[in-house]
Amino acid sequence: MAKVTIERPECISCESCWTVCPEIFEQDPADGLSSIKKEYRVNDNPAEGEVPDDLIDCAIEAADACPVAIIEVEG
């Protein structure tokens, strides 16, 4: 498992993360910002999640594609 965090207040809604890795990221319909899909959230927090090993590369690719560098993948 890897920990994934998003600094949501810094999100510019560019669509990069949820386009590159829709398995983990999505646009929050309430505010238009990037969020972690419900099934991977920690404590139902849209900015914090744990993803299985088979999705770590996807999460890293999304983090690398983020133009404002607000996604962090640890683990």
Helices and strands as residue ranges (DSSP letters): E 2-6, G 8-10, H 16-20, E 25-27, E 34-36, G 38-40, E 41-42, E 45-51, G 53-55, H 56-65, E 71-74
